[in-house]
């Protein structure tokens, strides 16, 4: 089933992706627990929700040239200090700002 079919089925419903167990939306805690469980299964005990966000924002910066403001618009991150953590991982940002750290993923 493709995404458009799913969206069409869910039309008029409050929750786009309800839990099959409760019918309610998935929560942040549910996502955290599921990701931690997956991490321990694959041997990555430090796997957590924000790791995925960090990977995507770093990719957008390094592969597509997103600058700090574009990352902010894309991610919706409000805190500058949080956004700076991700921006500093981008090669062009590091070069422009004259930082000595190399980008990490």
PLY file of the C-alpha trace (Angstrom):
ply
format ascii 1.0
element vertex 105
property float x
property float y
property float z
element edge 104
property int vertex1
property int vertex2
end_header
0.00 0.00 0.00
1.48 3.35 -0.90
1.48 6.47 1.25
-1.30 8.20 -0.70
-3.61 5.24 -0.08
-2.81 5.36 3.64
-3.50 9.10 3.74
-6.77 8.64 1.90
-7.87 5.94 4.38
-6.98 8.15 7.34
-8.74 11.24 5.96
-10.88 12.87 8.60
-9.19 10.93 11.38
-7.21 12.83 14.00
-4.35 10.37 14.12
-2.43 9.63 10.95
-0.51 6.64 12.33
-2.38 5.26 15.33
-0.94 2.58 17.56
-2.41 -0.80 16.57
-2.76 -1.55 20.29
-4.54 1.54 21.59
-5.69 3.46 18.51
-4.02 6.52 20.04
-1.01 8.29 18.55
2.43 6.94 19.29
4.15 8.90 22.03
7.74 10.10 22.40
8.18 7.58 25.19
7.00 4.76 22.92
9.48 5.85 20.23
12.30 6.11 22.80
11.60 2.61 24.14
11.33 1.09 20.67
14.59 2.66 19.50
16.46 1.70 22.69
15.21 -1.89 22.28
16.30 -1.95 18.64
19.69 -0.52 19.62
20.30 -3.26 22.16
19.29 -5.92 19.62
21.85 -4.65 17.08
24.52 -3.95 19.70
24.22 -0.16 19.82
23.41 0.61 23.42
23.77 4.34 22.82
21.14 4.47 20.05
18.49 7.08 20.84
15.86 9.18 19.04
18.00 12.25 18.45
20.70 10.17 16.77
18.39 9.84 13.75
17.78 13.59 13.69
21.52 14.26 13.91
22.20 11.91 11.01
19.57 13.51 8.79
20.56 17.11 9.55
24.23 16.32 8.99
23.35 14.69 5.66
21.29 17.70 4.59
24.22 19.98 5.34
26.97 17.87 3.82
25.18 16.48 0.77
22.68 19.22 -0.04
24.48 22.27 1.30
21.87 23.31 3.87
23.17 26.18 5.97
22.29 26.83 9.61
19.11 28.78 8.82
17.89 26.13 6.38
18.50 23.43 8.98
16.50 25.50 11.45
13.60 25.87 9.03
13.66 22.18 8.09
13.94 20.79 11.60
11.88 23.30 13.54
14.56 23.41 16.25
14.05 26.56 18.31
17.08 26.58 20.62
20.19 28.04 19.02
22.53 25.93 21.14
20.82 22.72 19.96
20.96 23.86 16.35
24.64 24.76 16.70
25.43 21.19 17.77
24.14 19.93 14.44
25.48 22.79 12.33
29.01 22.24 13.66
28.97 18.72 12.20
28.61 20.09 8.68
31.85 20.45 6.75
31.04 23.81 5.14
29.91 25.32 8.43
33.12 24.18 10.10
35.20 25.69 7.28
33.27 28.98 7.20
33.48 29.42 10.96
37.18 28.51 11.07
36.56 25.70 13.54
39.26 23.09 13.96
36.97 20.15 14.71
36.26 17.80 11.86
32.63 16.90 11.14
31.34 13.81 12.90
28.30 11.78 12.10
0 1
1 2
2 3
3 4
4 5
5 6
6 7
7 8
8 9
9 10
10 11
11 12
12 13
13 14
14 15
15 16
16 17
17 18
18 19
19 20
20 21
21 22
22 23
23 24
24 25
25 26
26 27
27 28
28 29
29 30
30 31
31 32
32 33
33 34
34 35
35 36
36 37
37 38
38 39
39 40
40 41
41 42
42 43
43 44
44 45
45 46
46 47
47 48
48 49
49 50
50 51
51 52
52 53
53 54
54 55
55 56
56 57
57 58
58 59
59 60
60 61
61 62
62 63
63 64
64 65
65 66
66 67
67 68
68 69
69 70
70 71
71 72
72 73
73 74
74 75
75 76
76 77
77 78
78 79
79 80
80 81
81 82
82 83
83 84
84 85
85 86
86 87
87 88
88 89
89 90
90 91
91 92
92 93
93 94
94 95
95 96
96 97
97 98
98 99
99 100
100 101
101 102
102 103
103 104
